[in-house]
Amino acid sequence: MTEAAVRQAFADQAVICTAAGAPFTGRVCRLIGERLTAEGEVGRRVLGWTGVASHQGDALPLRLMGGLHALARSGRDKALSAIYPPATAPDDEAVWSMVGRVLVEQAAFLSPWLDGPPQTNEVGRSAALMAGLLVLADRFGLPFALYELGASAGLNTVLDRYSYRLGEIEAGMVGSPVRLTPTWTGVSPPRGDVEIARRAGVDRNPLDVRDPATRARLAAYVWADQRERLARLEAALDLAAADPPPIDQADAADWLEANLSTAPETGVCRVVMHTIAYQYFSPEGQARIRARLAATGARATEDAPLAWLSFEAMSDTVDRRPTLDLTVWPGGETQRLAICQPHGAEIDWKI
Ligand SMILES: C[S@@+](CC[C@H](N)C(=O)[O-])C[C@H]1O[C@@H](n2cnc3c(N)ncnc32)[C@H](O)[C@@H]1O
């Protein structure tokens, strides 16, 4: 990869962050793209990146933004913390003098953040999943068994612990400290009771909600400007820590084959669900997941249904907006329930 392509990846990420309501993060990205030099380990590694730096590849700008935000939150460089939100940022020259300095001086802290992909757990996506469960509750009237693939820390595996306003209806746990009120377009989802009989999740790198390092890591990857998202993440982590979601460490396809029996299970609606995770599974893993769903679905009945609830960025929507798609067995029909903002902040309900 050329240095110019790396700089372009930061410029492109800057535009994305700014458009998504994170102007400070966008500005830091832009300044790095324009002004980073090869002085110091971080500059050398970034400008000499051998993989694909862009969002579609290694998401290098987001790795570095995560490291800088973690550094600002840690308080180990007070001057950097002082320019990060919620503080009002100074002008470009002052921001760059600070960021350019820490990129060199704090290489030992920042360099490890370049080693691996960003890992998030976006609670806002629970709003879309909950709307999908309401559709299933309306159709079958059964308690649910949830199987979440690529669950991260499991904050969406415990979606029934949050409270929701979805269109004109209220759902979830009344009085929950985590409240989700996405901007809603279209008719409201059906009113109903969502009872979770059991839940399980898998991630190849599950994060323990009781580990302070998990909090630091997940918060670092939320853009520093997005104070509401950060507050919501912290509230969800507090809630989850009281009763941690059961997330196994495994590959999603291996785990589903081991945990989703093809035998029908009467009296529960089994739901395999995932949010912004499927694209990271190998093509072979995706095929095995679809095969297990089809095999289990083939034996499903009205009393023992199976559902596949997917919140994923599909290539057939404008700007690759995530869609909420639901396949239900018996029958195996797929319905597009909604098109959504990537963090679940807007839901355009389609049925
Ligand atoms: C972008 S994150 C999304 C996390 C969470 N679903 C959310 O929406 O906040 C993708 C997750 O998929 C996990 N993952 C990627 N490949 C996997 C695999 N083959 N098996 C299990 N988990 C995987 C990653 O570790 C990461 O936690």
The ligand as a Gaussian input file, in Angstrom:
#p B3LYP/6-31G(d) Opt

LIG

0 1
 C      -18.315000      -5.646000      14.422000
 S      -18.358000      -6.726000      15.808000
 C      -20.070000      -6.685000      16.202000
 C      -20.326000      -7.116000      17.606000
 C      -21.790000      -7.100000      18.031000
 N      -22.569000      -8.074000      17.295000
 C      -22.390000      -5.729000      17.867000
 O      -23.223000      -5.541000      16.962000
 O      -22.046000      -4.817000      18.618000
 C      -18.139000      -8.351000      15.080000
 C      -17.933000      -9.438000      16.107000
 O      -17.867000     -10.683000      15.428000
 C      -16.861000     -11.477000      16.060000
 N      -16.431000     -12.508000      15.103000
 C      -15.801000     -12.328000      13.926000
 N      -15.602000     -13.504000      13.307000
 C      -16.118000     -14.472000      14.101000
 C      -16.254000     -15.877000      13.987000
 N      -15.789000     -16.546000      12.935000
 N      -16.892000     -16.538000      14.976000
 C      -17.362000     -15.863000      16.059000
 N      -17.269000     -14.529000      16.211000
 C      -16.657000     -13.829000      15.250000
 C      -15.794000     -10.461000      16.446000
 O      -14.924000     -10.955000      17.450000
 C      -16.641000      -9.286000      16.916000
 O      -16.936000      -9.355000      18.281000

